Amino acid sequence: MLDLEHFPMSPIPAVNVACVPQRSPLRYPGGKTWLIPHVRAWLGSLSAPPELLLEPFAGGGIVSLTAVMEGLSTRALMAELDRDVAAFWRAALSSTPALKERIRRFEPTREAVNTLAASAPRDELEHGFRTLVLNRTRRGGILAPGAALSRAGENGRGVASRWYAQTLVRRLDEIERHAARIGFRETDGVQLLASMVRQPKPGTAAFVDPPYTAGGKRAGRRLYAHNQIDHGRLFALLAEHDMEFLMTYDHAPEIVALVKKHAFHAVQVIMKNTHHARLAELVITKQPVFDKPGI
Ligand SMILES: C[S@@+](CC[C@H](N)C(=O)[O-])C[C@H]1O[C@@H](n2cnc3c(N)ncnc32)[C@H](O)[C@@H]1O
């Protein structure tokens, strides 16, 4: 049941993801394409566009990609702890032509996918490519241990149902065009955030979308290999320092309590999950953004 009593509804609805440019080659479980209109409004509400947008839990990186490609932030720095996802981002940002060539040559049969899954990548490019293939052919894009291959898939295309080579190459073309302004680090996002908030540089803002396992919800455990975050510490870090941020979480009592404890601002966005159940997500900011009259 939705608990609607704590925070106002956002004036911006969750968009149908088909209405927002899909810029990431990864299909990301818990991906935030639906949040892009909120991100645009938040970045637009700051006194100036940030010099640097920090995304400490990058996953598919949709917010960093969108911010840089739409000129909403000069640069972005993404961090991710998952070594497979990290290998993908390094290949996508530093070896883009070779990765595109690898995509063009690949025939996504069940056998080829299984062979790739069982192989130990020889180098960084192969590792990044392997991540992309597994991400696009496993059910729900889930890379965590135990994830299954898509069965029937779309239009009976089986494992290949989400392997659109031309589309992936086009997205990588765009990433290549902006790569000089997008940084990536394979590191703990909480540590990175801590080091950046302690030595704040003006013009830095953070988009924070951690894996969520608090409140008895276990989705984060199934979806991501790395899912243990000290949410209380994360909130405290953001409260103690001046960096602007936008953070998203499932609506859960622990998170409501943390928002109130630190006097942050939050609005609710109602989402439909894949089973069409209505779920409330929280969009949390330091300053009033979406709960301000006139937005
Ligand atoms: C909710 S997902 C982010 C989804 C992303 N916003 C998108 O739209 O694709 C959280 C991500 O954080 C990563 N992660 C978990 N713990 C981390 C940590 N301590 N530091 C950096 N990344 C971490 C997970 O591997 C996962 O990719």
The ligand as a Tripos MOL2 file, in Angstrom:
@<TRIPOS>MOLECULE
LIG
   27    29     1     0     0
SMALL
NO_CHARGES

@<TRIPOS>ATOM
      1 C1         20.5210    1.8350   -8.2370 C.3       1 LIG1
      2 S1         21.9320    1.3770   -9.1650 S.3       1 LIG1
      3 C2         22.2740    2.8500  -10.0820 C.3       1 LIG1
      4 C3         21.4420    2.9280  -11.3330 C.3       1 LIG1
      5 C4         21.7750    4.1580  -12.1810 C.3       1 LIG1
      6 N1         21.3360    5.3760  -11.5460 N.3       1 LIG1
      7 C5         21.1230    4.0570  -13.5530 C.2       1 LIG1
      8 O1         20.2030    4.8180  -13.8840 O.co2     1 LIG1
      9 O2         21.5450    3.1730  -14.3060 O.co2     1 LIG1
     10 C6         23.1970    1.3660   -7.9590 C.3       1 LIG1
     11 C7         24.6030    1.0210   -8.4980 C.3       1 LIG1
     12 O3         25.5570    1.2410   -7.4520 O.3       1 LIG1
     13 C8         26.5890    0.2580   -7.5560 C.3       1 LIG1
     14 N2         27.2390    0.2170   -6.2420 N.ar      1 LIG1
     15 C9         26.8880   -0.4670   -5.1360 C.ar      1 LIG1
     16 N3         27.6810   -0.1580   -4.1000 N.ar      1 LIG1
     17 C10        28.5640    0.7550   -4.5620 C.ar      1 LIG1
     18 C11        29.6190    1.4970   -3.9580 C.ar      1 LIG1
     19 N4         29.9280    1.3570   -2.6690 N.pl3     1 LIG1
     20 N5         30.3060    2.3630   -4.7180 N.ar      1 LIG1
     21 C12        30.0120    2.5290   -6.0340 C.ar      1 LIG1
     22 N6         29.0190    1.8710   -6.6570 N.ar      1 LIG1
     23 C13        28.2940    0.9960   -5.9360 C.ar      1 LIG1
     24 C14        25.8350   -0.9950   -7.9550 C.3       1 LIG1
     25 O4         26.7330   -1.9060   -8.5670 O.3       1 LIG1
     26 C15        24.8010   -0.4250   -8.9380 C.3       1 LIG1
     27 O5         25.3320   -0.4230  -10.2430 O.3       1 LIG1
@<TRIPOS>BOND
     1     1     2 1
     2     2     3 1
     3     2    10 1
     4     3     4 1
     5     4     5 1
     6     5     6 1
     7     5     7 1
     8     7     8 2
     9     7     9 1
    10    10    11 1
    11    11    12 1
    12    11    26 1
    13    12    13 1
    14    13    14 1
    15    13    24 1
    16    14    15 ar
    17    14    23 ar
    18    15    16 ar
    19    16    17 ar
    20    17    18 ar
    21    17    23 ar
    22    18    19 1
    23    18    20 ar
    24    20    21 ar
    25    21    22 ar
    26    22    23 ar
    27    24    25 1
    28    24    26 1
    29    26    27 1
@<TRIPOS>SUBSTRUCTURE
     1 LIG1         1 GROUP 0 **** ****
